[in-house]
């Protein structure tokens, strides 16, 4: 198995941002009872904005969330696409005072907000919770490293193929898998780090080759992995 195959398989799962779901949602929510508020943002609704005070950790129960960063020059980049079982905003428990990114719901979502003090207390008082949360953070770090390697050494075509496989919850069953929710070419371009015209070119190429289908719903074939491993 190649490095590209390993990094793709390590990130497959319900969310695009994380492959590992180490914490049982029911146990997690029960443990934070009394210091938790439930948010139900609509599609495109802002959860928090870059520069806001960092005072809580968030947990995605349902829906999708994207994290974006805007540079001083006004250039925006998408740094993560998250789904059910993902945490975000955890930098506050390591001393982060303000948000370094903005979080926006990509779909209607159900998100739990856990206050910083409560999260710190859980980590100190509940070893099992702490171990599982640490496993989640380690998995997240591995995924960030895989993204960096992908960005540094792979072409935009390979990066797009890898992203589509991740979004479609890639595995080895050989089936066509839909990408839900619908993701625009602008979002794909921002995540891959190229232009919309290049994304459109590669998407048309993948469709001609039978690697994806689009008939009101984008579906991805696992044969798209060949684009990643082919030199």
C-alpha positions as CSV (number, residue, x, y, z in Angstrom):
1,X,0.0,0.0,0.0
2,X,1.4,3.4,-0.9
3,X,1.6,6.5,1.3
4,X,-1.2,8.1,-0.7
5,X,-3.4,5.0,-0.1
6,X,-2.6,5.0,3.6
7,X,-3.4,8.7,4.0
8,X,-6.7,8.4,2.1
9,X,-7.8,5.4,4.1
10,X,-6.9,7.1,7.4
11,X,-9.2,9.9,6.6
12,X,-12.3,8.0,5.5
13,X,-15.4,8.3,7.7
14,X,-18.5,10.2,8.2
15,X,-16.8,13.6,8.3
16,X,-14.4,15.0,5.8
17,X,-12.2,16.4,8.5
18,X,-11.7,13.4,10.6
19,X,-11.7,9.6,10.2
20,X,-11.7,8.7,13.9
21,X,-14.8,8.9,16.0
22,X,-13.4,7.8,19.4
23,X,-16.0,9.3,21.8
24,X,-19.5,7.9,22.2
25,X,-21.8,10.9,21.6
26,X,-24.3,9.9,24.3
27,X,-21.7,9.4,27.0
28,X,-20.0,12.6,25.9
29,X,-23.1,14.7,26.0
30,X,-24.1,13.3,29.4
31,X,-20.7,14.0,30.9
32,X,-21.0,17.7,29.9
33,X,-24.6,18.1,31.1
34,X,-25.1,21.5,32.8
35,X,-22.2,23.2,31.0
36,X,-23.4,22.5,27.5
37,X,-25.6,24.4,25.1
38,X,-27.0,22.9,21.9
39,X,-26.9,25.0,18.7
40,X,-28.9,24.3,15.6
41,X,-27.4,26.6,12.9
42,X,-29.0,26.7,9.5
43,X,-27.0,26.1,6.3
44,X,-24.4,28.9,5.8
45,X,-25.0,30.2,9.4
46,X,-21.8,31.3,11.2
47,X,-20.9,29.4,14.4
48,X,-18.0,31.7,15.2
49,X,-15.8,34.2,13.4
50,X,-12.1,34.5,13.1
51,X,-11.0,36.9,15.9
52,X,-13.8,36.0,18.2
53,X,-12.9,35.1,21.8
54,X,-12.1,31.5,22.2
55,X,-14.2,30.3,25.1
56,X,-15.6,26.9,24.2
57,X,-15.1,23.6,22.4
58,X,-17.7,22.5,19.8
59,X,-18.9,19.0,18.9
60,X,-20.7,18.2,15.6
61,X,-23.6,15.9,16.3
62,X,-25.2,16.1,12.8
63,X,-24.5,18.1,9.7
64,X,-21.3,19.5,8.2
65,X,-19.2,22.5,9.2
66,X,-16.3,24.2,7.3
67,X,-13.4,26.1,8.9
68,X,-12.0,29.0,6.9
69,X,-9.1,31.4,7.4
70,X,-8.9,34.9,5.9
71,X,-5.4,36.4,5.4
72,X,-4.5,40.1,6.0
73,X,-4.8,40.6,2.3
74,X,-8.4,39.3,2.3
75,X,-7.6,35.9,0.7
76,X,-9.8,33.1,2.1
77,X,-8.8,29.5,2.4
78,X,-10.8,26.4,3.6
79,X,-8.7,24.5,6.1
80,X,-11.2,21.8,7.2
81,X,-14.5,20.2,6.3
82,X,-16.0,18.5,9.4
83,X,-18.9,16.1,10.0
84,X,-20.6,14.2,12.7
85,X,-18.3,13.1,15.5
86,X,-15.8,15.9,14.9
87,X,-14.6,18.5,17.5
88,X,-13.5,22.0,16.6
89,X,-12.5,25.1,18.5
90,X,-10.4,22.9,20.9
91,X,-7.5,25.4,20.7
92,X,-9.1,27.4,23.6
93,X,-8.1,24.6,26.1
94,X,-4.4,25.1,25.1
95,X,-4.4,28.8,25.8
96,X,-5.7,30.2,22.5
97,X,-7.4,33.5,23.3
98,X,-9.1,34.2,20.0
99,X,-10.4,32.1,17.1
100,X,-7.8,31.6,14.3
101,X,-10.5,30.5,11.9
102,X,-14.2,31.0,11.2
103,X,-16.7,28.1,11.5
104,X,-19.7,28.1,9.2
105,X,-22.4,25.4,8.9
106,X,-22.4,23.9,5.4
107,X,-25.8,22.3,6.1
108,X,-28.4,22.5,8.8
109,X,-26.5,21.1,11.8
110,X,-26.8,20.1,15.4
111,X,-23.8,21.2,17.4
112,X,-23.0,21.1,21.1
113,X,-21.0,23.9,22.7
114,X,-19.0,22.9,25.8
115,X,-17.6,25.7,27.9
116,X,-13.8,25.8,28.2
117,X,-13.8,25.3,32.0
118,X,-16.1,22.3,31.8
119,X,-13.9,20.7,29.1
120,X,-10.8,21.2,31.1
121,X,-12.5,19.7,34.2
122,X,-13.6,16.6,32.2
123,X,-10.1,16.1,30.9
124,X,-8.7,16.2,34.5
125,X,-11.4,14.2,36.2
126,X,-12.3,11.5,33.7
127,X,-9.2,9.6,32.5
128,X,-11.2,7.5,29.9
129,X,-12.6,10.7,28.4
130,X,-9.1,12.2,28.4
131,X,-7.6,9.2,26.7
132,X,-10.2,9.1,24.0
133,X,-10.0,12.9,23.4
134,X,-6.2,12.6,23.1
135,X,-6.7,9.8,20.6
136,X,-8.9,12.1,18.6
137,X,-6.3,14.9,18.7
138,X,-3.6,12.6,17.6
139,X,-5.7,11.4,14.7
140,X,-6.5,15.0,13.7
141,X,-2.7,15.8,13.8
142,X,-2.0,12.8,11.5
143,X,-4.6,14.0,9.1
144,X,-3.2,17.5,9.1
145,X,0.2,16.1,8.3
146,X,-1.3,14.0,5.4
147,X,-2.9,17.1,4.1
148,X,0.4,19.0,4.2
149,X,2.2,16.2,2.3
150,X,-0.6,16.1,-0.2
151,X,-0.4,19.9,-0.8
152,X,3.4,19.9,-1.1
153,X,4.0,16.9,-3.3
154,X,0.8,16.1,-5.2
155,X,-0.7,17.8,-8.3
156,X,-4.0,19.6,-8.0
157,X,-5.6,16.7,-10.0
158,X,-4.4,14.2,-7.3
159,X,-5.5,16.5,-4.5
160,X,-9.0,16.8,-6.0
161,X,-9.2,13.0,-6.4
162,X,-8.2,12.4,-2.8
163,X,-10.6,15.0,-1.5
164,X,-13.5,13.5,-3.5
165,X,-12.7,10.0,-2.1
166,X,-12.6,11.4,1.5
167,X,-15.9,13.3,1.1
168,X,-17.5,10.1,-0.3
169,X,-16.3,8.0,2.7
170,X,-13.9,5.9,0.7
171,X,-13.4,2.2,1.3
172,X,-12.7,-0.8,-0.8
173,X,-16.2,-2.1,-1.6
174,X,-16.0,-0.8,-5.2
175,X,-19.4,0.9,-5.0
176,X,-20.4,4.4,-6.2
177,X,-20.8,6.6,-3.1
178,X,-22.6,9.9,-3.0
179,X,-21.2,13.1,-1.6
180,X,-23.7,14.7,0.8
181,X,-24.2,17.6,1.1
182,X,-23.6,19.0,-2.4
183,X,-20.3,20.9,-2.5
184,X,-19.7,23.6,-5.1
185,X,-16.7,23.8,-7.3
186,X,-15.7,27.0,-5.6
187,X,-15.5,25.1,-2.3
188,X,-13.5,22.3,-3.9
189,X,-11.2,24.8,-5.5
190,X,-10.6,26.5,-2.1
191,X,-9.9,23.2,-0.4
192,X,-7.6,21.9,-3.1
193,X,-5.8,25.1,-3.6
194,X,-6.4,25.8,-7.2
195,X,-8.8,27.7,-9.5
196,X,-12.5,26.8,-10.2
197,X,-11.7,26.4,-13.9
198,X,-9.1,23.7,-13.1
199,X,-11.6,21.9,-10.8
200,X,-14.2,22.0,-13.7
201,X,-11.6,20.6,-16.1
202,X,-10.7,17.7,-13.8
203,X,-14.3,17.0,-12.8
204,X,-15.2,16.7,-16.5
205,X,-12.2,14.4,-17.1
206,X,-13.1,12.2,-14.2
207,X,-16.7,11.9,-15.5
208,X,-15.5,11.0,-19.0
209,X,-13.3,8.2,-17.5
210,X,-16.3,6.9,-15.5
211,X,-14.7,7.7,-12.2
212,X,-17.5,10.0,-11.0
213,X,-21.2,10.4,-11.9
214,X,-23.3,13.4,-11.7
215,X,-27.1,13.3,-12.2
216,X,-28.4,15.7,-9.6
217,X,-26.1,14.0,-7.1
218,X,-22.4,13.6,-7.2
219,X,-21.2,10.0,-6.9
220,X,-17.6,8.9,-6.7
221,X,-16.2,5.5,-7.7
222,X,-13.4,4.0,-5.7
223,X,-11.5,3.5,-9.0
224,X,-10.7,7.2,-8.6
225,X,-7.9,6.0,-6.3
226,X,-6.0,5.1,-9.4
227,X,-5.5,8.8,-10.1
228,X,-3.8,9.2,-6.7
229,X,-1.5,6.2,-7.0
230,X,-0.6,6.6,-10.7
231,X,2.7,8.3,-11.3
